[in-house]
Amino acid sequence: MKRAAFGLGILLASANAWAVTPGVPWDYSGKSGPEHWAKLTPEFSACAGKNQTPVDLTGFVEAELKPLALSYTAGASKVVNLGHTVQVVYEPGSHLTLDGKDYALLQFHFHMPSENHIKGQSYPLEGHLVHADEQGNLAVIALMFKAGDHNPVLAQLWEKPPKTGQTQPISPVANARDLLPENLDYYRFSGSLTTPPCTEGVRWLVLKEPLVASDEQIKALTDAVGHANNRPLQPLNSRVVLQ
């Protein structure tokens, strides 16, 4: 029981705060960049695995995917700049039901430009809604954003994203469901966390319908992080992408 709880703690720390092994810095470029992650420490060895994310979603296999079952309440309470991403902390009480299990919504965060591609297309912004079940298994809903009109839901989360290391409240507390499109059709594949420790076995659900954010909103997020924060595409290998 203690071992299970310990394992869950590690997974939730990775998912909820993008925590890494103390004293082992990583980055998106240079000697600590993605091509070196797996060699920085044994704890990051999964970064060289065969089922890594992000991928270019292509070669789809038709499947009877069940509609996404979301039970979200208002829980987006604060936003924090972790240096590698801007993350919205979500209070307990919201979940995704998938494969007969409930996955609690822990947080969502952003990558500029998108990490995953769809049929070879990259997007200027991608959001990841990270969920975990009681055993620490992870499920991520990915949202693509194209440049266009001002997004009022992003504007509700912040007037301006916080700077690195800063946290600011969200008032009133927001509901992540408001960020999603009406059409929840999705692609599904098995992958990993896209940052160290690159834990595999993550259930990825990529929404087909892109959202819209303004150039100013996308730039503000990129400026807040200070650089692009997308991991390069990883080989799909023998995996299939269901639709």
C-alpha positions in Angstrom: 0.0 0.0 0.0 2.8 2.4 0.9 4.6 1.5 -2.3 1.5 2.2 -4.4 1.0 5.5 -2.6 4.6 6.5 -3.2 4.3 5.6 -6.9 1.1 7.7 -7.2 2.9 10.6 -5.5 5.7 10.6 -8.1 3.3 10.5 -11.0 1.1 13.2 -9.6 4.1 15.4 -8.9 5.2 15.0 -12.5 1.7 15.7 -13.9 0.7 18.4 -11.5 3.9 20.5 -11.2 6.1 19.2 -13.9 8.5 18.3 -11.1 11.9 16.9 -11.9 14.6 15.2 -10.0 16.3 17.8 -7.7 19.6 19.0 -9.1 18.9 17.8 -12.6 17.9 20.8 -14.7 16.5 20.3 -18.2 15.5 22.7 -20.9 14.3 23.0 -24.5 17.7 23.7 -26.1 21.4 23.3 -25.5 23.1 20.6 -23.5 20.0 20.1 -21.4 17.7 20.1 -24.4 15.3 17.3 -25.5 17.9 15.3 -27.4 19.9 14.9 -24.1 17.0 14.4 -21.6 17.4 10.6 -21.4 21.1 10.9 -20.6 20.8 13.6 -17.9 19.8 11.1 -15.1 18.6 7.5 -15.0 15.2 8.9 -13.8 14.8 10.4 -17.3 15.6 7.2 -19.2 12.0 6.8 -20.4 12.7 9.9 -22.6 14.4 7.4 -25.0 11.4 5.1 -25.0 9.4 3.7 -27.9 6.0 5.2 -27.0 6.9 8.9 -26.6 4.8 12.1 -27.1 4.4 14.3 -29.1 3.7 12.7 -32.4 2.3 13.6 -35.8 -1.2 12.2 -35.8 -1.6 10.4 -39.1 -2.4 6.9 -40.5 -5.6 6.8 -38.6 -7.4 3.6 -37.7 -11.2 3.7 -37.5 -12.6 2.7 -34.1 -15.8 3.0 -32.0 -14.5 5.6 -29.6 -17.0 6.5 -26.9 -17.9 10.1 -26.5 -15.8 11.9 -23.9 -17.6 11.8 -20.5 -16.6 15.0 -18.7 -17.9 16.0 -15.2 -16.2 19.4 -14.8 -17.1 22.1 -12.2 -15.5 25.5 -11.7 -12.1 24.8 -10.3 -9.5 26.8 -12.1 -8.3 28.8 -9.1 -4.8 30.1 -9.8 -2.2 30.3 -12.6 1.5 29.8 -12.0 4.5 30.3 -14.3 6.8 27.3 -13.8 9.4 28.6 -16.2 8.8 25.7 -18.6 5.1 26.4 -19.0 2.2 28.5 -17.8 0.0 26.2 -15.7 -3.5 26.6 -14.3 -4.1 24.8 -11.0 -7.4 23.0 -10.7 -9.2 22.3 -7.4 -10.6 18.8 -6.7 -14.0 17.8 -7.9 -13.8 17.5 -11.7 -13.1 14.4 -13.6 -13.0 12.5 -17.0 -14.5 9.0 -17.1 -12.5 6.8 -19.5 -12.5 3.1 -19.9 -14.7 2.7 -16.9 -12.4 4.8 -14.6 -12.6 8.3 -13.2 -9.6 10.5 -13.9 -9.4 13.7 -11.8 -8.6 16.9 -13.5 -5.4 18.2 -11.9 -4.2 21.1 -14.0 -3.9 22.4 -17.5 -1.0 24.1 -19.2 0.2 25.4 -22.6 2.8 24.8 -25.2 3.8 27.3 -27.9 3.9 26.2 -30.7 1.9 22.9 -30.5 3.8 19.7 -29.6 1.5 17.3 -31.4 0.8 17.8 -35.1 -2.4 16.7 -36.9 -1.9 15.3 -40.4 1.4 17.2 -40.6 0.0 20.5 -39.4 1.4 22.4 -36.4 -0.6 24.9 -34.5 0.7 28.1 -32.7 -0.7 27.0 -29.3 -1.6 23.7 -27.6 -3.3 23.2 -24.3 -3.0 20.0 -22.2 -5.6 19.1 -19.6 -3.9 16.6 -17.3 -6.0 13.9 -15.4 -5.0 11.1 -13.1 -6.9 8.1 -11.7 -6.5 6.7 -8.1 -3.6 4.5 -9.3 -1.7 7.4 -10.8 -2.5 6.5 -14.5 -2.6 9.6 -16.6 -5.0 10.8 -19.3 -4.4 14.1 -21.2 -6.9 16.0 -23.3 -5.1 18.1 -25.9 -6.5 21.2 -27.4 -5.2 22.9 -30.6 -5.5 26.7 -31.0 -5.2 28.5 -34.3 -4.6 32.2 -34.6 -7.7 34.3 -35.0 -10.2 36.2 -32.8 -9.6 37.0 -29.1 -10.4 34.1 -26.9 -12.6 35.3 -24.0 -12.0 32.2 -21.8 -8.2 32.6 -21.9 -8.9 36.3 -21.0 -10.9 35.1 -18.0 -7.8 33.2 -16.7 -5.5 36.2 -16.8 -5.2 39.7 -18.0 -1.5 39.0 -18.5 0.2 35.7 -17.8 2.4 35.7 -14.7 6.2 36.0 -15.0 8.5 33.1 -14.2 8.1 31.9 -10.6 5.0 34.0 -10.0 1.5 32.9 -9.1 -1.7 34.9 -9.5 -5.3 34.0 -8.5 -8.2 33.5 -11.0 -11.3 35.4 -9.9 -13.9 34.2 -10.3 -12.8 30.6 -10.4 -13.2 29.3 -14.0 -14.6 26.1 -15.5 -12.3 24.3 -17.9 -15.4 23.0 -19.9 -15.8 26.6 -21.1 -12.5 26.4 -22.8 -13.4 23.3 -24.8 -15.3 23.3 -28.2 -18.8 22.0 -28.4 -17.7 19.1 -30.7 -15.6 16.8 -28.6 -14.7 14.3 -31.3 -11.1 13.2 -30.8 -8.1 11.1 -31.8 -6.6 8.6 -29.3 -3.2 7.1 -28.9 -0.9 5.8 -26.2 2.1 8.0 -25.3 4.0 9.7 -22.6 4.5 13.0 -20.7 6.2 15.4 -23.0 8.7 16.6 -20.4 11.1 14.7 -18.1 10.7 12.1 -16.7 8.7 11.3 -20.0 6.6 8.6 -18.2 4.9 6.3 -20.7 1.5 4.8 -20.5 -0.3 8.1 -20.8 -3.7 8.0 -22.6 -3.8 10.9 -25.1 -7.1 12.3 -26.4 -6.5 15.0 -29.0 -9.6 17.0 -29.9 -10.2 17.3 -33.6 -11.8 20.7 -33.6 -9.3 23.6 -33.1 -10.0 26.6 -30.9 -9.0 30.2 -31.6 -6.8 32.6 -29.8 -5.5 36.0 -30.9 -1.9 36.6 -32.0 -1.6 38.9 -28.9 -2.7 36.1 -26.5 -0.4 33.6 -28.0 2.5 36.0 -28.0 1.8 36.9 -24.3 2.1 33.2 -23.3 5.3 32.8 -25.3 6.8 35.9 -23.8 5.9 34.7 -20.3 7.8 31.5 -20.8 10.6 33.3 -22.7 11.0 30.7 -25.5 9.3 28.0 -27.5 8.4 25.1 -25.2 7.5 22.3 -27.6 9.3 19.0 -27.5 10.2 17.8 -31.0 8.1 15.1 -32.6 8.8 11.5 -31.6 8.5 8.4 -33.8 5.1 6.8 -33.8 6.8 3.4 -34.2 4.2 0.6 -34.0 1.5 2.6 -32.3 -1.8 3.3 -34.0 -3.9 6.5 -33.8 -7.6 5.8 -33.3 -10.4 8.0 -34.6 
